[in-house]
């Protein structure tokens, strides 16, 4: 296409020249030291064009000749740059292929080429990437000393980059990940704390911080981090719910006395306190620390809407009330009566309400629910044994010695059956 355009241009130029110069009778007289030369104007224009082309070609040739050393230097520089880039690509490919020793050597070759070429030292990001890839390879090879040296060098070089410091941020995230693999939670948290605020809220940084917080046994920090991850859609909805619940339970278990547990409960997010399973666990912990009345205060809102929660939550709330029934107040009786119908479908709820009614000395109602519980196939052996024992105490209360003995024998039989099954 280009040749056709040039051909058309030359044809048009020939036509214009023939039209303009064909009838030109002009003469150019040149006087020099008494000499005179007369040439046609057309020949003068032709000689002038030839002289211009010759002069331009001479200047270009001299410029190329004088710039030849610089061009050779740039060519050698480009060759070394290609070699360094090729070595780094090889290192990345070998790293992804699991050939970590060769990947480390390839990265070292790239670093050596750049170090031997002063002009390439102006690109610290390239060297930082090579050091990070080398550090990752050494980490897989369990060479922690040299790995840490490369990571530190990558961080130092990352600070020299202009604009966004992606290399430095990547090196710090890699250092935190390596520290977690070494089970060094404190070091991982220090590396993550050195990240800029914007970087520390990225999904990868939050994932690493969550792992480090759990490893360092900092449940509240882990819970806050997990909630940020859930907000950024770092988990699926079901996984986020399960993880947040687990971390909330860990935070409650970390409390050692009543004051710590109370403070930890109020530190929980509102959404965590709206989880029936978390509330039930907190109430059990508080009751075992001797504050059954406060535990029941936490349980009361859930018992008012017991028919609207899941079966798992009903069982957890029932167990929590059974644990905190000591000193049960009279204003709980309407709640217990309202749960009577639901208790017929949930044996653990029937056991809990029966034990609570025993606490209020309502023997008849308690016996009905306890009998319903012990004859339900879904009741666990330990709970069944507890229900038979409660029925035995009721029989003793009514001075029914034979009935009490029968209930206690049933409780012992459930216990023996449970142990036998465990042994088998």
Secondary structure, DSSP 8 states (H G I E B T S, - for coil): -HHHHHHHHHHHHHHHHHHHHTT---EEEEEETTEEEEEEHHHHHHHHHHHHHHHHHHHHHHHHHHTHHHHHHHHHHHHHHHHHHHHHHHHHHHHHTT-HHHHHHHHHHHHHHHHT-GGGGG-HHHHHHHHHHHHHHHHHTT-HHHHHHHHHHHHHHHTTSSSS-HHHHHHHHHHHHHHHHTT-HHHHHHHHHTS-HHHHTSHHHHHHHHHHHHHTT-HHHHHHHHHHHHHTT-S-HHHHHHHHHHHHHHHHHT--SHHHHHHHHHHS-HHHHT-HHHHHHHHHHHHHTT-HHHHHHHHHHHHTTGGGS-HHHHHHHHHHHHHT-TT--GGGHHHHHHTHHHHTT-HHHHHHHHHHHHHTT-HHHHHHHHHHHHT-TTS-HHHHHHHHHHHHHHHHHTT-HHHHHHHHHHHHHHHHHHHHHHH-
